[in-house]
Amino acid sequence: MFSSRCFPLSVLLLLHDISKSLSDRVTAVIIGAISSLIYPVKATRRGSKRAILTELDARLDQWYHQLPADLTYDPASKRAVPPPPVLFIHIKYWFTVLLLHRAL
């Protein structure tokens, strides 16, 4: 359930810029690597794909755990729901996790 509190426009714009930069980096680097290494046009050996998957998973986890505290979100926590730009970072993260592990 979304929080009823309002966020000032300046805060939303700043968060949008930060989240766009962070989520674009995930899109450009990690999703690009998943597309080209996990789902290549030419078939690869299964063993090498698993090693690549493990490395990409570690890079993705590292990125996620290095998010600044203001950009983290845990649905189980008692904190208020963050603004939409922060939620979008987490949507992109989980999309990327699903894309990566779909290959298994």
N, C-alpha and C positions, 0 to 999 in steps of 0.2 A: 504494500500500500504506500502511495506517495505521501510525503510530508506536506502539510498544509502551509508551511512557512514559505515566504517569498524570498527570492534571492535578488539583490540589487543587480541592475543591468550590467554595471561595470564588472561585477564579480562573474556573472555568467559569460560575458565576453572574454574575460581573461581565462576562465576555465575552458571555454571553447577553443581558444588559441592553443592552450597547453595540451588539451586532449587531442586536438587535430594533429599537432606535431607528434605526439607519442603514438597515436594510433596509425598515422601515416608511416611512421618508422616500422611498426609491426607489419603493416601491409606490404611495404616495399621490400623489406629484407626477409622476414620469416615466411610470410605467405608466398613470396616469390620463390624462396628456396624449397618450400613444400611442393609447390606446383611443378618445378623443374626437376627436383630430385626424387620425390616420392611418387609423382604421377607423370613420369616422362613419356614422350611419344614412343620411344623404343624401349622394349622390355629390358630390365636389369636383373642381376642375380638377386634372389630373395635375401640372402645373408647380408649383402651390402646395403640393401634397403632398410633392414632392421637397424644396422649401425647408424645410418643417416637419420632414421627416425629418432633414435635415442639421443643423438647429438642435438637435433632440432628441438626435441622436447626439453632438454636441459637449457638451451638458449632461451626458449620461451618462458620456462619457469624462472630463470634468472631475471629476465626483463620484468616479469610480473612482480617478483619479490623486491625489486629495486624501485618500484613506484614510490613516489613521495607519499607520506602519510595522508596528506590532504586528498590524494587521488585513489586511496584504497577504499574498498567497500566489502563488508561482510554482512550478508543478509541476516545472519543470526545475531549480530550485535544489536545493542540497544541504541546505537547512534542513529540520528536522523538520516533519512535517505538523502544521498548527495544529489546535486543538480544533474540534469540530463547529460551534459558533456562528460561528466565523470562516469555515469552509467554506460555511456557509449564506449568508453575505453574497455570496460569489462565485457560488454557485448562482443566487441571485436576480439578480445582475448579468448573468450569461450568459443567463438566461431572458429578461431585458428586452432584451438585445442581439438575441437571436433573434426576439423578438416585433416589434421595431422593423424589422429588416431583412427580415423575411418579406414585408413590403409591396412590396419590389422585385420 
